[in-house]
Amino acid sequence: MTAPTPLDGPTRDFLKALASETRQQIMMLFADGREHAVGEIAAACGLGQSTASEQLAILRRGGLLTSARDGKLVRYRADPAAIGDRLAHLQGYLTCCCPPTPAADGPAS
C-alpha cells in the first residue's frame, strides 16, 4: 500500500480557514451569493473592523473568498470554483488515506 501524499498548502489553508466558528459564521453571510464589505461583515458578526479584516484575509487565503477593490472599499464574495477544487483535493486525500469499506452483505453478528 502506498502512503497518501500530504495535503498541499492550499488545502491546509482551506481547512485552517474553516476551523474557526467565527469564520464559519462569516461564511454564512455569503450564502445569499452577494458581495459584502468589511464593515457589513463586522457589524453582522459583532466584530471590530480590524478583526473582521483579519478573518477575511484567512478566508481569502484558504480559497473560500475573493476580493475586489472599489475605491477605498474592498468587497468580498464566496469563490465556489476554488471551494470546489479544495473539496475535491480533500476528498481524494481522504479516500486515499481512509478508503471506504465495502458494505457487508448481511446484518452484523
C-alpha positions as CSV (number, residue, x, y, z in Angstrom):
1,M,0.0,0.0,0.0
2,T,1.3,3.4,-0.9
3,A,1.2,6.3,1.5
4,P,-1.1,9.2,0.6
5,T,0.6,12.4,-0.4
6,P,0.4,15.1,2.2
7,L,-2.2,17.8,1.9
8,D,-1.0,20.6,-0.3
9,G,-0.7,24.1,1.1
10,P,-3.9,25.5,-0.4
11,T,-5.9,22.6,1.1
12,R,-4.3,23.1,4.5
13,D,-5.2,26.8,4.3
14,F,-8.7,25.8,3.4
15,L,-9.1,23.6,6.5
16,K,-7.5,26.2,8.7
17,A,-10.0,28.8,7.4
18,L,-12.9,26.6,8.3
19,A,-11.5,25.6,11.7
20,S,-12.9,28.8,13.4
21,E,-16.5,29.2,14.4
22,T,-16.2,33.0,13.7
23,R,-15.0,32.3,10.2
24,Q,-17.8,29.8,9.7
25,Q,-20.3,32.5,10.9
26,I,-18.7,34.9,8.4
27,M,-19.1,32.4,5.5
28,M,-22.8,32.0,6.2
29,L,-23.2,35.7,5.3
30,F,-22.2,34.8,1.8
31,A,-24.9,32.1,1.4
32,D,-27.0,34.6,-0.5
33,G,-24.4,34.9,-3.2
34,R,-23.9,38.7,-2.6
35,E,-20.8,40.7,-2.0
36,H,-20.1,42.2,1.4
37,A,-17.7,44.9,2.6
38,V,-15.7,44.6,5.8
39,G,-17.9,47.0,7.7
40,E,-21.0,45.0,6.9
41,I,-19.4,41.7,8.0
42,A,-18.0,43.3,11.2
43,A,-21.5,44.7,12.1
44,A,-23.3,41.4,11.3
45,C,-20.9,39.3,13.3
46,G,-20.3,41.8,16.2
47,L,-16.6,42.1,15.4
48,G,-14.3,45.1,15.2
49,Q,-13.3,46.1,11.6
50,S,-9.6,45.0,12.1
51,T,-10.7,41.6,13.5
52,A,-13.1,41.2,10.6
53,S,-10.3,42.1,8.1
54,E,-8.0,39.5,9.7
55,Q,-10.7,36.8,9.5
56,L,-11.5,37.7,5.9
57,A,-7.8,37.5,5.0
58,I,-7.6,34.0,6.4
59,L,-10.8,33.0,4.4
60,R,-9.3,34.5,1.3
61,R,-6.0,32.7,1.7
62,G,-8.0,29.5,2.3
63,G,-9.7,29.9,-1.1
64,L,-13.2,30.5,0.2
65,L,-13.4,34.2,-0.8
66,T,-12.3,36.5,-3.4
67,S,-12.0,40.3,-3.0
68,A,-12.3,43.3,-5.3
69,R,-11.4,46.9,-4.5
70,D,-13.9,49.5,-5.3
71,G,-12.1,52.8,-4.5
72,K,-11.4,52.6,-0.8
73,L,-13.9,49.8,-0.3
74,V,-13.0,46.2,-0.5
75,R,-15.8,43.8,-1.4
76,Y,-15.7,40.1,-0.7
77,R,-17.5,37.3,-2.4
78,A,-17.6,33.5,-2.0
79,D,-15.4,31.6,-4.5
80,P,-17.4,28.5,-5.4
81,A,-14.8,27.3,-8.0
82,A,-11.9,27.4,-5.6
83,I,-14.1,25.9,-2.8
84,G,-14.9,23.0,-5.2
85,D,-11.3,22.5,-6.1
86,R,-10.2,22.4,-2.4
87,L,-13.1,19.9,-1.6
88,A,-12.1,17.7,-4.5
89,H,-8.5,17.5,-3.3
90,L,-9.6,16.9,0.3
91,Q,-11.9,14.1,-0.9
92,G,-9.1,12.5,-2.9
93,Y,-6.8,12.7,0.1
94,L,-9.3,11.2,2.5
95,T,-10.3,8.4,0.0
96,C,-6.6,7.5,-0.4
97,C,-5.7,7.5,3.3
98,C,-9.0,6.2,4.7
99,P,-10.7,4.3,1.9
100,P,-14.4,3.5,2.4
101,T,-15.1,-0.1,3.4
102,P,-17.5,-2.1,1.3
103,A,-20.9,-2.6,2.9
104,A,-21.4,-6.0,4.4
105,D,-23.8,-8.3,2.6
106,G,-25.8,-9.2,5.6
107,P,-26.5,-7.9,9.1
108,A,-23.6,-7.8,11.6
109,S,-23.5,-10.5,14.1
